[in-house]
Amino acid sequence: MISYQCIISGKVQGVYYRSHIQEMASEAGFNGSVMNLKNGKVEATVTLNDERKLPYFLDILKAGSPYSHRSEE
């Protein structure tokens, strides 16, 4: 098993990003956590048995919620 930590920036707080990501990742069978950071970013961690699933998890993070926006940082 291998764990990954992702820091997501942009418009990700106050737009249901965290809750949406938790729901989507859980439905896809991922185990981990998502939390808001004091600096306005979001931290997502995931533990994978098969690291080939990482791109799918990253796609969930990139898609965000219907109200979030990508940052060019």
Residue pairs with C-beta under 8 A, 6 or more apart in sequence:
1 47
1 48
1 49
2 47
2 48
2 51
3 32
3 45
3 46
3 47
3 48
4 45
4 46
4 47
4 48
4 54
4 57
5 43
5 44
5 45
6 43
6 44
6 45
6 46
6 58
6 61
7 37
7 41
7 42
7 43
8 17
8 41
8 42
8 43
8 44
8 61
8 64
9 40
9 41
9 71
9 73
10 64
10 68
10 69
10 70
10 71
10 73
11 17
11 67
11 68
11 69
11 71
12 18
12 40
12 41
12 42
12 64
12 68
13 36
13 40
13 42
15 64
15 65
15 67
15 68
15 69
16 65
16 66
16 67
16 68
17 42
17 64
17 65
17 67
17 68
18 34
18 35
18 36
18 42
19 65
20 64
20 65
20 66
20 68
21 34
21 42
21 44
21 60
21 61
21 64
21 65
22 34
24 60
24 63
25 32
25 34
25 44
25 46
25 57
25 60
28 56
28 57
28 60
30 46
30 48
30 53
30 57
30 60
31 46
31 47
32 44
32 45
32 46
32 47
33 44
33 45
34 42
34 43
34 44
34 45
35 42
35 43
36 42
37 43
44 61
46 54
46 57
48 54
48 57
62 70
64 70
